[in-house]
Amino acid sequence: MSSAPPIDLSTIPESQRAAVLALLQENGALKDATRRLEHLVAELNHVVHGKRSEKLSEDDRQLAFEDLETAVAEVECNRRT
């Protein structure tokens, strides 16, 4: 994934700098949330499809799904604010 070149805020009209800065911060937060969700999905796939997946109890599998649901809910909540 390529990243855009850094933005020089001094080249943006002063009336728009706060909005651009807010968008940059939100973009960073969304990237962090995406990385966290990707990590949780990878862990969940390992739990469900890994070598030891047949040995996991139903409670352990359910806990993995609950962790993923919690992470998704956190991201959705953060996107609304």
N, CA, C and O atoms as a Maestro MAE file, in Angstrom:
{
 s_m_m2io_version
 :::
 2.0.0
}

f_m_ct {
 s_m_title
 :::
 protein
 m_atom[324] {
  # First column is atom index #
  i_m_mmod_type
  r_m_x_coord
  r_m_y_coord
  r_m_z_coord
  i_m_residue_number
  s_m_chain_name
  s_m_pdb_residue_name
  s_m_pdb_atom_name
  i_m_atomic_number
  :::
  1 25 0.846 -1.164 0.000 1 A "MET " " N  " 7
  2 3 0.000 0.000 0.000 1 A "MET " " CA " 6
  3 2 0.892 1.227 0.000 1 A "MET " " C  " 6
  4 15 1.705 1.398 0.908 1 A "MET " " O  " 8
  5 25 0.757 2.068 -0.983 2 A "SER " " N  " 7
  6 3 1.594 3.258 -1.059 2 A "SER " " CA " 6
  7 2 0.957 4.379 -0.263 2 A "SER " " C  " 6
  8 15 -0.265 4.504 -0.192 2 A "SER " " O  " 8
  9 25 1.810 5.186 0.330 3 A "SER " " N  " 7
  10 3 1.280 6.311 1.091 3 A "SER " " CA " 6
  11 2 1.506 7.585 0.303 3 A "SER " " C  " 6
  12 15 2.470 7.710 -0.451 3 A "SER " " O  " 8
  13 25 0.611 8.510 0.491 4 A "ALA " " N  " 7
  14 3 0.706 9.794 -0.196 4 A "ALA " " CA " 6
  15 2 1.851 10.600 0.412 4 A "ALA " " C  " 6
  16 15 2.206 10.400 1.573 4 A "ALA " " O  " 8
  17 25 2.418 11.493 -0.359 5 A "PRO " " N  " 7
  18 3 3.474 12.337 0.201 5 A "PRO " " CA " 6
  19 2 2.901 13.200 1.318 5 A "PRO " " C  " 6
  20 15 1.715 13.528 1.307 5 A "PRO " " O  " 8
  21 25 3.741 13.567 2.281 6 A "PRO " " N  " 7
  22 3 3.230 14.397 3.378 6 A "PRO " " CA " 6
  23 2 2.672 15.720 2.865 6 A "PRO " " C  " 6
  24 15 3.147 16.276 1.874 6 A "PRO " " O  " 8
  25 25 1.670 16.199 3.554 7 A "ILE " " N  " 7
  26 3 1.027 17.453 3.167 7 A "ILE " " CA " 6
  27 2 1.675 18.593 3.940 7 A "ILE " " C  " 6
  28 15 1.813 18.533 5.162 7 A "ILE " " O  " 8
  29 25 2.066 19.624 3.216 8 A "ASP " " N  " 7
  30 3 2.610 20.825 3.838 8 A "ASP " " CA " 6
  31 2 1.431 21.733 4.166 8 A "ASP " " C  " 6
  32 15 0.871 22.386 3.285 8 A "ASP " " O  " 8
  33 25 1.062 21.766 5.449 9 A "LEU " " N  " 7
  34 3 -0.111 22.538 5.855 9 A "LEU " " CA " 6
  35 2 0.039 24.028 5.577 9 A "LEU " " C  " 6
  36 15 -0.957 24.742 5.464 9 A "LEU " " O  " 8
  37 25 1.274 24.500 5.465 10 A "SER " " N  " 7
  38 3 1.466 25.935 5.206 10 A "SER " " CA " 6
  39 2 1.018 26.323 3.801 10 A "SER " " C  " 6
  40 15 0.806 27.504 3.527 10 A "SER " " O  " 8
  41 25 0.870 25.343 2.907 11 A "THR " " N  " 7
  42 3 0.423 25.642 1.542 11 A "THR " " CA " 6
  43 2 -1.101 25.653 1.429 11 A "THR " " C  " 6
  44 15 -1.646 26.012 0.385 11 A "THR " " O  " 8
  45 25 -1.780 25.261 2.495 12 A "ILE " " N  " 7
  46 3 -3.239 25.204 2.491 12 A "ILE " " CA " 6
  47 2 -3.770 26.498 3.104 12 A "ILE " " C  " 6
  48 15 -3.232 26.977 4.103 12 A "ILE " " O  " 8
  49 25 -4.812 27.060 2.520 13 A "PRO " " N  " 7
  50 3 -5.376 28.293 3.096 13 A "PRO " " CA " 6
  51 2 -5.700 28.089 4.576 13 A "PRO " " C  " 6
  52 15 -6.193 27.036 4.982 13 A "PRO " " O  " 8
  53 25 -5.416 29.099 5.354 14 A "GLU " " N  " 7
  54 3 -5.578 29.015 6.806 14 A "GLU " " CA " 6
  55 2 -6.990 28.601 7.218 14 A "GLU " " C  " 6
  56 15 -7.172 27.898 8.212 14 A "GLU " " O  " 8
  57 25 -7.975 29.033 6.456 15 A "SER " " N  " 7
  58 3 -9.368 28.709 6.787 15 A "SER " " CA " 6
  59 2 -9.667 27.216 6.623 15 A "SER " " C  " 6
  60 15 -10.668 26.729 7.148 15 A "SER " " O  " 8
  61 25 -8.813 26.487 5.902 16 A "GLN " " N  " 7
  62 3 -9.051 25.068 5.649 16 A "GLN " " CA " 6
  63 2 -8.080 24.152 6.400 16 A "GLN " " C  " 6
  64 15 -8.236 22.932 6.356 16 A "GLN " " O  " 8
  65 25 -7.098 24.704 7.076 17 A "ARG " " N  " 7
  66 3 -6.066 23.893 7.735 17 A "ARG " " CA " 6
  67 2 -6.638 22.986 8.816 17 A "ARG " " C  " 6
  68 15 -6.253 21.821 8.915 17 A "ARG " " O  " 8
  69 25 -7.547 23.506 9.620 18 A "ALA " " N  " 7
  70 3 -8.108 22.699 10.706 18 A "ALA " " CA " 6
  71 2 -8.856 21.482 10.146 18 A "ALA " " C  " 6
  72 15 -8.764 20.381 10.691 18 A "ALA " " O  " 8
  73 25 -9.587 21.691 9.070 19 A "ALA " " N  " 7
  74 3 -10.333 20.583 8.459 19 A "ALA " " CA " 6
  75 2 -9.380 19.541 7.887 19 A "ALA " " C  " 6
  76 15 -9.604 18.341 8.044 19 A "ALA " " O  " 8
  77 25 -8.326 19.990 7.230 20 A "VAL " " N  " 7
  78 3 -7.352 19.062 6.648 20 A "VAL " " CA " 6
  79 2 -6.649 18.291 7.756 20 A "VAL " " C  " 6
  80 15 -6.462 17.079 7.648 20 A "VAL " " O  " 8
  81 25 -6.260 18.981 8.813 21 A "LEU " " N  " 7
  82 3 -5.600 18.332 9.940 21 A "LEU " " CA " 6
  83 2 -6.515 17.293 10.584 21 A "LEU " " C  " 6
  84 15 -6.064 16.204 10.940 21 A "LEU " " O  " 8
  85 25 -7.789 17.623 10.735 22 A "ALA " " N  " 7
  86 3 -8.750 16.674 11.312 22 A "ALA " " CA " 6
  87 2 -8.879 15.436 10.430 22 A "ALA " " C  " 6
  88 15 -8.949 14.315 10.934 22 A "ALA " " O  " 8
  89 25 -8.910 15.637 9.119 23 A "LEU " " N  " 7
  90 3 -8.996 14.498 8.194 23 A "LEU " " CA " 6
  91 2 -7.735 13.632 8.261 23 A "LEU " " C  " 6
  92 15 -7.822 12.405 8.208 23 A "LEU " " O  " 8
  93 25 -6.591 14.253 8.375 24 A "LEU " " N  " 7
  94 3 -5.343 13.498 8.493 24 A "LEU " " CA " 6
  95 2 -5.329 12.670 9.779 24 A "LEU " " C  " 6
  96 15 -4.885 11.522 9.774 24 A "LEU " " O  " 8
  97 25 -5.808 13.246 10.868 25 A "GLN " " N  " 7
  98 3 -5.857 12.520 12.132 25 A "GLN " " CA " 6
  99 2 -6.848 11.360 12.061 25 A "GLN " " C  " 6
  100 15 -6.568 10.266 12.550 25 A "GLN " " O  " 8
  101 25 -7.993 11.604 11.457 26 A "GLU " " N  " 7
  102 3 -8.984 10.534 11.313 26 A "GLU " " CA " 6
  103 2 -8.441 9.420 10.424 26 A "GLU " " C  " 6
  104 15 -8.661 8.239 10.696 26 A "GLU " " O  " 8
  105 25 -7.738 9.795 9.373 27 A "ASN " " N  " 7
  106 3 -7.138 8.807 8.487 27 A "ASN " " CA " 6
  107 2 -6.165 7.921 9.267 27 A "ASN " " C  " 6
  108 15 -6.164 6.700 9.108 27 A "ASN " " O  " 8
  109 25 -5.345 8.537 10.103 28 A "GLY " " N  " 7
  110 3 -4.401 7.766 10.915 28 A "GLY " " CA " 6
  111 2 -5.112 6.828 11.871 28 A "GLY " " C  " 6
  112 15 -4.699 5.681 12.043 28 A "GLY " " O  " 8
  113 25 -6.186 7.312 12.496 29 A "ALA " " N  " 7
  114 3 -6.948 6.475 13.417 29 A "ALA " " CA " 6
  115 2 -7.598 5.301 12.691 29 A "ALA " " C  " 6
  116 15 -7.635 4.186 13.212 29 A "ALA " " O  " 8
  117 25 -8.108 5.554 11.488 30 A "LEU " " N  " 7
  118 3 -8.721 4.474 10.706 30 A "LEU " " CA " 6
  119 2 -7.689 3.444 10.267 30 A "LEU " " C  " 6
  120 15 -7.980 2.249 10.233 30 A "LEU " " O  " 8
  121 25 -6.490 3.899 9.932 31 A "LYS " " N  " 7
  122 3 -5.425 2.956 9.578 31 A "LYS " " CA " 6
  123 2 -5.070 2.070 10.768 31 A "LYS " " C  " 6
  124 15 -4.865 0.866 10.615 31 A "LYS " " O  " 8
  125 25 -4.999 2.675 11.959 32 A "ASP " " N  " 7
  126 3 -4.723 1.898 13.169 32 A "ASP " " CA " 6
  127 2 -5.827 0.877 13.421 32 A "ASP " " C  " 6
  128 15 -5.550 -0.278 13.747 32 A "ASP " " O  " 8
  129 25 -7.069 1.301 13.271 33 A "ALA " " N  " 7
  130 3 -8.201 0.398 13.483 33 A "ALA " " CA " 6
  131 2 -8.185 -0.728 12.464 33 A "ALA " " C  " 6
  132 15 -8.480 -1.875 12.800 33 A "ALA " " O  " 8
  133 25 -7.847 -0.413 11.236 34 A "THR " " N  " 7
  134 3 -7.777 -1.436 10.193 34 A "THR " " CA " 6
  135 2 -6.713 -2.470 10.519 34 A "THR " " C  " 6
  136 15 -6.942 -3.671 10.378 34 A "THR " " O  " 8
  137 25 -5.535 -1.997 10.959 35 A "ARG " " N  " 7
  138 3 -4.467 -2.936 11.342 35 A "ARG " " CA " 6
  139 2 -4.921 -3.834 12.486 35 A "ARG " " C  " 6
  140 15 -4.650 -5.035 12.484 35 A "ARG " " O  " 8
  141 25 -5.614 -3.250 13.467 36 A "ARG " " N  " 7
  142 3 -6.088 -4.050 14.601 36 A "ARG " " CA " 6
  143 2 -7.096 -5.096 14.147 36 A "ARG " " C  " 6
  144 15 -7.031 -6.252 14.565 36 A "ARG " " O  " 8
  145 25 -8.025 -4.689 13.293 37 A "LEU " " N  " 7
  146 3 -9.028 -5.635 12.798 37 A "LEU " " CA " 6
  147 2 -8.391 -6.733 11.948 37 A "LEU " " C  " 6
  148 15 -8.776 -7.898 12.044 37 A "LEU " " O  " 8
  149 25 -7.428 -6.365 11.126 38 A "GLU " " N  " 7
  150 3 -6.741 -7.375 10.313 38 A "GLU " " CA " 6
  151 2 -6.032 -8.381 11.208 38 A "GLU " " C  " 6
  152 15 -6.032 -9.579 10.927 38 A "GLU " " O  " 8
  153 25 -5.427 -7.892 12.286 39 A "HIS " " N  " 7
  154 3 -4.751 -8.781 13.225 39 A "HIS " " CA " 6
  155 2 -5.766 -9.719 13.890 39 A "HIS " " C  " 6
  156 15 -5.518 -10.919 14.010 39 A "HIS " " O  " 8
  157 25 -6.902 -9.173 14.317 40 A "LEU " " N  " 7
  158 3 -7.918 -10.008 14.952 40 A "LEU " " CA " 6
  159 2 -8.495 -11.034 13.987 40 A "LEU " " C  " 6
  160 15 -8.752 -12.175 14.372 40 A "LEU " " O  " 8
  161 25 -8.697 -10.639 12.746 41 A "VAL " " N  " 7
  162 3 -9.208 -11.588 11.745 41 A "VAL " " CA " 6
  163 2 -8.185 -12.705 11.519 41 A "VAL " " C  " 6
  164 15 -8.558 -13.872 11.402 41 A "VAL " " O  " 8
  165 25 -6.903 -12.350 11.457 42 A "ALA " " N  " 7
  166 3 -5.857 -13.370 11.289 42 A "ALA " " CA " 6
  167 2 -5.856 -14.325 12.480 42 A "ALA " " C  " 6
  168 15 -5.743 -15.537 12.302 42 A "ALA " " O  " 8
  169 25 -5.982 -13.786 13.691 43 A "GLU " " N  " 7
  170 3 -6.033 -14.644 14.880 43 A "GLU " " CA " 6
  171 2 -7.264 -15.540 14.843 43 A "GLU " " C  " 6
  172 15 -7.187 -16.726 15.165 43 A "GLU " " O  " 8
  173 25 -8.391 -14.973 14.452 44 A "LEU " " N  " 7
  174 3 -9.620 -15.746 14.379 44 A "LEU " " CA " 6
  175 2 -9.490 -16.867 13.349 44 A "LEU " " C  " 6
  176 15 -9.904 -17.998 13.602 44 A "LEU " " O  " 8
  177 25 -8.918 -16.553 12.196 45 A "ASN " " N  " 7
  178 3 -8.708 -17.592 11.186 45 A "ASN " " CA " 6
  179 2 -7.806 -18.691 11.713 45 A "ASN " " C  " 6
  180 15 -8.032 -19.871 11.445 45 A "ASN " " O  " 8
  181 25 -6.795 -18.309 12.455 46 A "HIS " " N  " 7
  182 3 -5.895 -19.310 13.025 46 A "HIS " " CA " 6
  183 2 -6.643 -20.179 14.034 46 A "HIS " " C  " 6
  184 15 -6.472 -21.398 14.058 46 A "HIS " " O  " 8
  185 25 -7.469 -19.550 14.863 47 A "VAL " " N  " 7
  186 3 -8.229 -20.304 15.860 47 A "VAL " " CA " 6
  187 2 -9.203 -21.263 15.176 47 A "VAL " " C  " 6
  188 15 -9.325 -22.423 15.567 47 A "VAL " " O  " 8
  189 25 -9.880 -20.773 14.172 48 A "VAL " " N  " 7
  190 3 -10.908 -21.580 13.515 48 A "VAL " " CA " 6
  191 2 -10.310 -22.635 12.587 48 A "VAL " " C  " 6
  192 15 -10.799 -23.764 12.535 48 A "VAL " " O  " 8
  193 25 -9.255 -22.273 11.855 49 A "HIS " " N  " 7
  194 3 -8.731 -23.167 10.823 49 A "HIS " " CA " 6
  195 2 -7.348 -23.732 11.120 49 A "HIS " " C  " 6
  196 15 -6.818 -24.518 10.335 49 A "HIS " " O  " 8
  197 25 -6.762 -23.341 12.241 50 A "GLY " " N  " 7
  198 3 -5.413 -23.802 12.571 50 A "GLY " " CA " 6
  199 2 -5.381 -25.276 12.915 50 A "GLY " " C  " 6
  200 15 -6.421 -25.926 13.018 50 A "GLY " " O  " 8
  201 25 -4.158 -25.803 13.094 51 A "LYS " " N  " 7
  202 3 -3.982 -27.226 13.395 51 A "LYS " " CA " 6
  203 2 -4.756 -27.657 14.626 51 A "LYS " " C  " 6
  204 15 -5.316 -28.752 14.668 51 A "LYS " " O  " 8
  205 25 -4.783 -26.783 15.633 52 A "ARG " " N  " 7
  206 3 -5.418 -27.164 16.888 52 A "ARG " " CA " 6
  207 2 -6.883 -26.767 16.946 52 A "ARG " " C  " 6
  208 15 -7.510 -26.896 17.998 52 A "ARG " " O  " 8
  209 25 -7.444 -26.288 15.846 53 A "SER " " N  " 7
  210 3 -8.822 -25.773 15.887 53 A "SER " " CA " 6
  211 2 -9.817 -26.848 16.317 53 A "SER " " C  " 6
  212 15 -10.824 -26.539 16.954 53 A "SER " " O  " 8
  213 25 -9.544 -28.109 15.975 54 A "GLU " " N  " 7
  214 3 -10.472 -29.167 16.350 54 A "GLU " " CA " 6
  215 2 -10.460 -29.417 17.851 54 A "GLU " " C  " 6
  216 15 -11.421 -29.960 18.397 54 A "GLU " " O  " 8
  217 25 -9.382 -29.025 18.524 55 A "LYS " " N  " 7
  218 3 -9.263 -29.248 19.959 55 A "LYS " " CA " 6
  219 2 -9.866 -28.112 20.779 55 A "LYS " " C  " 6
  220 15 -10.014 -28.239 21.995 55 A "LYS " " O  " 8
  221 25 -10.213 -27.006 20.129 56 A "LEU " " N  " 7
  222 3 -10.765 -25.873 20.856 56 A "LEU " " CA " 6
  223 2 -12.193 -26.162 21.289 56 A "LEU " " C  " 6
  224 15 -12.976 -26.783 20.570 56 A "LEU " " O  " 8
  225 25 -12.498 -25.695 22.479 57 A "SER " " N  " 7
  226 3 -13.868 -25.854 22.954 57 A "SER " " CA " 6
  227 2 -14.753 -24.832 22.249 57 A "SER " " C  " 6
  228 15 -14.267 -23.872 21.652 57 A "SER " " O  " 8
  229 25 -16.017 -25.053 22.329 58 A "GLU " " N  " 7
  230 3 -16.975 -24.104 21.742 58 A "GLU " " CA " 6
  231 2 -16.834 -22.750 22.419 58 A "GLU " " C  " 6
  232 15 -16.966 -21.717 21.762 58 A "GLU " " O  " 8
  233 25 -16.566 -22.736 23.726 59 A "ASP " " N  " 7
  234 3 -16.381 -21.480 24.456 59 A "ASP " " CA " 6
  235 2 -15.185 -20.692 23.923 59 A "ASP " " C  " 6
  236 15 -15.261 -19.471 23.779 59 A "ASP " " O  " 8
  237 25 -14.079 -21.385 23.630 60 A "ASP " " N  " 7
  238 3 -12.895 -20.702 23.096 60 A "ASP " " CA " 6
  239 2 -13.179 -20.103 21.722 60 A "ASP " " C  " 6
  240 15 -12.764 -18.981 21.433 60 A "ASP " " O  " 8
  241 25 -13.876 -20.840 20.887 61 A "ARG " " N  " 7
  242 3 -14.223 -20.315 19.568 61 A "ARG " " CA " 6
  243 2 -15.155 -19.119 19.698 61 A "ARG " " C  " 6
  244 15 -14.992 -18.123 18.992 61 A "ARG " " O  " 8
  245 25 -16.126 -19.211 20.595 62 A "GLN " " N  " 7
  246 3 -17.069 -18.115 20.799 62 A "GLN " " CA " 6
  247 2 -16.349 -16.875 21.313 62 A "GLN " " C  " 6
  248 15 -16.680 -15.756 20.919 62 A "GLN " " O  " 8
  249 25 -15.366 -17.065 22.193 63 A "LEU " " N  " 7
  250 3 -14.601 -15.945 22.724 63 A "LEU " " CA " 6
  251 2 -13.848 -15.227 21.601 63 A "LEU " " C  " 6
  252 15 -13.772 -13.999 21.593 63 A "LEU " " O  " 8
  253 25 -13.300 -15.980 20.665 64 A "ALA " " N  " 7
  254 3 -12.592 -15.370 19.529 64 A "ALA " " CA " 6
  255 2 -13.557 -14.515 18.700 64 A "ALA " " C  " 6
  256 15 -13.211 -13.408 18.289 64 A "ALA " " O  " 8
  257 25 -14.742 -15.021 18.461 65 A "PHE " " N  " 7
  258 3 -15.732 -14.252 17.702 65 A "PHE " " CA " 6
  259 2 -16.178 -13.011 18.477 65 A "PHE " " C  " 6
  260 15 -16.394 -11.952 17.887 65 A "PHE " " O  " 8
  261 25 -16.312 -13.140 19.778 66 A "GLU " " N  " 7
  262 3 -16.714 -11.990 20.595 66 A "GLU " " CA " 6
  263 2 -15.641 -10.899 20.573 66 A "GLU " " C  " 6
  264 15 -15.962 -9.712 20.526 66 A "GLU " " O  " 8
  265 25 -14.362 -11.305 20.605 67 A "ASP " " N  " 7
  266 3 -13.277 -10.326 20.513 67 A "ASP " " CA " 6
  267 2 -13.355 -9.560 19.208 67 A "ASP " " C  " 6
  268 15 -13.163 -8.345 19.186 67 A "ASP " " O  " 8
  269 25 -13.633 -10.254 18.131 68 A "LEU " " N  " 7
  270 3 -13.745 -9.611 16.828 68 A "LEU " " CA " 6
  271 2 -14.952 -8.672 16.797 68 A "LEU " " C  " 6
  272 15 -14.853 -7.554 16.292 68 A "LEU " " O  " 8
  273 25 -16.076 -9.114 17.327 69 A "GLU " " N  " 7
  274 3 -17.264 -8.262 17.352 69 A "GLU " " CA " 6
  275 2 -17.026 -7.002 18.180 69 A "GLU " " C  " 6
  276 15 -17.480 -5.919 17.809 69 A "GLU " " O  " 8
  277 25 -16.318 -7.141 19.295 70 A "THR " " N  " 7
  278 3 -16.006 -5.991 20.140 70 A "THR " " CA " 6
  279 2 -15.129 -5.001 19.385 70 A "THR " " C  " 6
  280 15 -15.364 -3.794 19.441 70 A "THR " " O  " 8
  281 25 -14.126 -5.500 18.684 71 A "ALA " " N  " 7
  282 3 -13.231 -4.620 17.928 71 A "ALA " " CA " 6
  283 2 -13.986 -3.893 16.824 71 A "ALA " " C  " 6
  284 15 -13.763 -2.703 16.599 71 A "ALA " " O  " 8
  285 25 -14.870 -4.592 16.140 72 A "VAL " " N  " 7
  286 3 -15.666 -3.967 15.079 72 A "VAL " " CA " 6
  287 2 -16.570 -2.894 15.676 72 A "VAL " " C  " 6
  288 15 -16.710 -1.816 15.100 72 A "VAL " " O  " 8
  289 25 -17.178 -3.176 16.813 73 A "ALA " " N  " 7
  290 3 -18.056 -2.195 17.455 73 A "ALA " " CA " 6
  291 2 -17.267 -0.955 17.870 73 A "ALA " " C  " 6
  292 15 -17.767 0.163 17.745 73 A "ALA " " O  " 8
  293 25 -16.039 -1.139 18.364 74 A "GLU " " N  " 7
  294 3 -15.205 0.001 18.750 74 A "GLU " " CA " 6
  295 2 -14.889 0.875 17.539 74 A "GLU " " C  " 6
  296 15 -14.942 2.102 17.618 74 A "GLU " " O  " 8
  297 25 -14.566 0.241 16.435 75 A "VAL " " N  " 7
  298 3 -14.251 0.998 15.225 75 A "VAL " " CA " 6
  299 2 -15.478 1.754 14.747 75 A "VAL " " C  " 6
  300 15 -15.374 2.925 14.381 75 A "VAL " " O  " 8
  301 25 -16.629 1.115 14.742 76 A "GLU " " N  " 7
  302 3 -17.857 1.777 14.321 76 A "GLU " " CA " 6
  303 2 -18.178 2.959 15.228 76 A "GLU " " C  " 6
  304 15 -18.590 4.016 14.750 76 A "GLU " " O  " 8
  305 25 -17.992 2.785 16.533 77 A "CYS " " N  " 7
  306 3 -18.241 3.870 17.483 77 A "CYS " " CA " 6
  307 2 -17.296 5.035 17.229 77 A "CYS " " C  " 6
  308 15 -17.718 6.191 17.264 77 A "CYS " " O  " 8
  309 25 -16.031 4.751 16.977 78 A "ASN " " N  " 7
  310 3 -15.052 5.801 16.718 78 A "ASN " " CA " 6
  311 2 -15.326 6.526 15.403 78 A "ASN " " C  " 6
  312 15 -15.035 7.716 15.281 78 A "ASN " " O  " 8
  313 25 -15.873 5.834 14.436 79 A "ARG " " N  " 7
  314 3 -16.179 6.464 13.147 79 A "ARG " " CA " 6
  315 2 -17.329 7.443 13.280 79 A "ARG " " C  " 6
  316 15 -17.398 8.413 12.526 79 A "ARG " " O  " 8
  317 25 -18.234 7.213 14.221 80 A "ARG " " N  " 7
  318 3 -19.396 8.089 14.393 80 A "ARG " " CA " 6
  319 2 -19.038 9.369 15.126 80 A "ARG " " C  " 6
  320 15 -19.748 10.369 15.016 80 A "ARG " " O  " 8
  321 25 -17.931 9.347 15.882 81 A "THR " " N  " 7
  322 3 -17.572 10.541 16.668 81 A "THR " " CA " 6
  323 2 -16.594 11.411 15.957 81 A "THR " " C  " 6
  324 15 -16.194 12.449 16.484 81 A "THR " " O  " 8
  :::
 }
 m_bond[323] {
  # First column is bond index #
  i_m_from
  i_m_to
  i_m_order
  :::
  1 1 2 1
  2 2 3 1
  3 3 4 2
  4 3 5 1
  5 5 6 1
  6 6 7 1
  7 7 8 2
  8 7 9 1
  9 9 10 1
  10 10 11 1
  11 11 12 2
  12 11 13 1
  13 13 14 1
  14 14 15 1
  15 15 16 2
  16 15 17 1
  17 17 18 1
  18 18 19 1
  19 19 20 2
  20 19 21 1
  21 21 22 1
  22 22 23 1
  23 23 24 2
  24 23 25 1
  25 25 26 1
  26 26 27 1
  27 27 28 2
  28 27 29 1
  29 29 30 1
  30 30 31 1
  31 31 32 2
  32 31 33 1
  33 33 34 1
  34 34 35 1
  35 35 36 2
  36 35 37 1
  37 37 38 1
  38 38 39 1
  39 39 40 2
  40 39 41 1
  41 41 42 1
  42 42 43 1
  43 43 44 2
  44 43 45 1
  45 45 46 1
  46 46 47 1
  47 47 48 2
  48 47 49 1
  49 49 50 1
  50 50 51 1
  51 51 52 2
  52 51 53 1
  53 53 54 1
  54 54 55 1
  55 55 56 2
  56 55 57 1
  57 57 58 1
  58 58 59 1
  59 59 60 2
  60 59 61 1
  61 61 62 1
  62 62 63 1
  63 63 64 2
  64 63 65 1
  65 65 66 1
  66 66 67 1
  67 67 68 2
  68 67 69 1
  69 69 70 1
  70 70 71 1
  71 71 72 2
  72 71 73 1
  73 73 74 1
  74 74 75 1
  75 75 76 2
  76 75 77 1
  77 77 78 1
  78 78 79 1
  79 79 80 2
  80 79 81 1
  81 81 82 1
  82 82 83 1
  83 83 84 2
  84 83 85 1
  85 85 86 1
  86 86 87 1
  87 87 88 2
  88 87 89 1
  89 89 90 1
  90 90 91 1
  91 91 92 2
  92 91 93 1
  93 93 94 1
  94 94 95 1
  95 95 96 2
  96 95 97 1
  97 97 98 1
  98 98 99 1
  99 99 100 2
  100 99 101 1
  101 101 102 1
  102 102 103 1
  103 103 104 2
  104 103 105 1
  105 105 106 1
  106 106 107 1
  107 107 108 2
  108 107 109 1
  109 109 110 1
  110 110 111 1
  111 111 112 2
  112 111 113 1
  113 113 114 1
  114 114 115 1
  115 115 116 2
  116 115 117 1
  117 117 118 1
  118 118 119 1
  119 119 120 2
  120 119 121 1
  121 121 122 1
  122 122 123 1
  123 123 124 2
  124 123 125 1
  125 125 126 1
  126 126 127 1
  127 127 128 2
  128 127 129 1
  129 129 130 1
  130 130 131 1
  131 131 132 2
  132 131 133 1
  133 133 134 1
  134 134 135 1
  135 135 136 2
  136 135 137 1
  137 137 138 1
  138 138 139 1
  139 139 140 2
  140 139 141 1
  141 141 142 1
  142 142 143 1
  143 143 144 2
  144 143 145 1
  145 145 146 1
  146 146 147 1
  147 147 148 2
  148 147 149 1
  149 149 150 1
  150 150 151 1
  151 151 152 2
  152 151 153 1
  153 153 154 1
  154 154 155 1
  155 155 156 2
  156 155 157 1
  157 157 158 1
  158 158 159 1
  159 159 160 2
  160 159 161 1
  161 161 162 1
  162 162 163 1
  163 163 164 2
  164 163 165 1
  165 165 166 1
  166 166 167 1
  167 167 168 2
  168 167 169 1
  169 169 170 1
  170 170 171 1
  171 171 172 2
  172 171 173 1
  173 173 174 1
  174 174 175 1
  175 175 176 2
  176 175 177 1
  177 177 178 1
  178 178 179 1
  179 179 180 2
  180 179 181 1
  181 181 182 1
  182 182 183 1
  183 183 184 2
  184 183 185 1
  185 185 186 1
  186 186 187 1
  187 187 188 2
  188 187 189 1
  189 189 190 1
  190 190 191 1
  191 191 192 2
  192 191 193 1
  193 193 194 1
  194 194 195 1
  195 195 196 2
  196 195 197 1
  197 197 198 1
  198 198 199 1
  199 199 200 2
  200 199 201 1
  201 201 202 1
  202 202 203 1
  203 203 204 2
  204 203 205 1
  205 205 206 1
  206 206 207 1
  207 207 208 2
  208 207 209 1
  209 209 210 1
  210 210 211 1
  211 211 212 2
  212 211 213 1
  213 213 214 1
  214 214 215 1
  215 215 216 2
  216 215 217 1
  217 217 218 1
  218 218 219 1
  219 219 220 2
  220 219 221 1
  221 221 222 1
  222 222 223 1
  223 223 224 2
  224 223 225 1
  225 225 226 1
  226 226 227 1
  227 227 228 2
  228 227 229 1
  229 229 230 1
  230 230 231 1
  231 231 232 2
  232 231 233 1
  233 233 234 1
  234 234 235 1
  235 235 236 2
  236 235 237 1
  237 237 238 1
  238 238 239 1
  239 239 240 2
  240 239 241 1
  241 241 242 1
  242 242 243 1
  243 243 244 2
  244 243 245 1
  245 245 246 1
  246 246 247 1
  247 247 248 2
  248 247 249 1
  249 249 250 1
  250 250 251 1
  251 251 252 2
  252 251 253 1
  253 253 254 1
  254 254 255 1
  255 255 256 2
  256 255 257 1
  257 257 258 1
  258 258 259 1
  259 259 260 2
  260 259 261 1
  261 261 262 1
  262 262 263 1
  263 263 264 2
  264 263 265 1
  265 265 266 1
  266 266 267 1
  267 267 268 2
  268 267 269 1
  269 269 270 1
  270 270 271 1
  271 271 272 2
  272 271 273 1
  273 273 274 1
  274 274 275 1
  275 275 276 2
  276 275 277 1
  277 277 278 1
  278 278 279 1
  279 279 280 2
  280 279 281 1
  281 281 282 1
  282 282 283 1
  283 283 284 2
  284 283 285 1
  285 285 286 1
  286 286 287 1
  287 287 288 2
  288 287 289 1
  289 289 290 1
  290 290 291 1
  291 291 292 2
  292 291 293 1
  293 293 294 1
  294 294 295 1
  295 295 296 2
  296 295 297 1
  297 297 298 1
  298 298 299 1
  299 299 300 2
  300 299 301 1
  301 301 302 1
  302 302 303 1
  303 303 304 2
  304 303 305 1
  305 305 306 1
  306 306 307 1
  307 307 308 2
  308 307 309 1
  309 309 310 1
  310 310 311 1
  311 311 312 2
  312 311 313 1
  313 313 314 1
  314 314 315 1
  315 315 316 2
  316 315 317 1
  317 317 318 1
  318 318 319 1
  319 319 320 2
  320 319 321 1
  321 321 322 1
  322 322 323 1
  323 323 324 2
  :::
 }
}
